[in-house]
């Protein structure tokens, strides 16, 4: 899909003139519920601009991931980062710098699922415990056609699964199995939860 109509919603003063903070679609907008279209030319100028703006928006939010439909672009791409400090002893549980995944694939490895707390920039101020595969393999390209392929576990695997779901119109609330573990972040924090 060509992004001829792509225009940043908000350009923050003091930032690079080529980067912008984008408006984030919230739960209820139909763009979040559709299957996204493949990116036909990952190196196209409008895709590069979109990726740069998504990185800026993710960092400003602040968040650890942002998918194109969350900024009103129904394309199969997302950006993410995995800050250090959450790693376990598993060598596949690794931190990651800002990463772009265009036309990604995700393979769930094994049957094991674990509940973990998630939030979403499109569902502000709420958190829930969501079951996810503990280990995955993912693959995608960046704007220069460089391939990123990894097998990961832990928080890294959770972030990638969450963002990949957005490309298929799936919000984390659709994956929930127990609504007792769903609430406002402020209330979960006050009650000693993981929000």
C-alpha positions, 0 to 999 in steps of 0.5 A: 500500500502506498502512503501518498496520504501519509502526513504526521499529525503533530510535529514537536518543536525542537526535534529533527524536522524530518521526525514527528510525534504521531497520533495513536489510534485508540481501541474502538477505531476500525484500523486496529481490527483489520488485517494489515497489507504487506509493505511492497517497497520497504525502502520507499521514502514514505516507509522510511519516514513512517518508521522514523516517526514511529520510533520517535512516537514510541520513545516519546510515549514512552513504549516498548513497541508500536505497530503501523495500525496504531498510527492509522497505517494498515501496513505490516510493520512494527517497531520495538525495543527491549530495555535491559534489566528484564533478562533471565539466565536463558541466553535467548532472553535478550535486550534489543535496541530499537528494531524495525520489522517489515513484513514479519513472520512469527513462529511460536515454539512449543506448547508452553504459555505463561501469563504476563502483564501487558499494556498497550498505547492504544488502550491507555491506562489499563493492564491485563495478564495475557497468556503468551508463548514463552519462546518464539522465532521471528523474522523480518526486514528493515528499510534497507532490506537487512534481515533480522531473524532471532529466536527469543524468550521472556519479555522479548518474546512477549513484546514481539507477539504483542506487536505482531498481533496488531498486524492481524487486528488482534488487541491484547484484550482479545487474548485474555483468559481471566478478566480478574486480571484486568484493570486500571494501572493506577489501581493495580499499582495501589493494590500491589499488582503488576500494572 
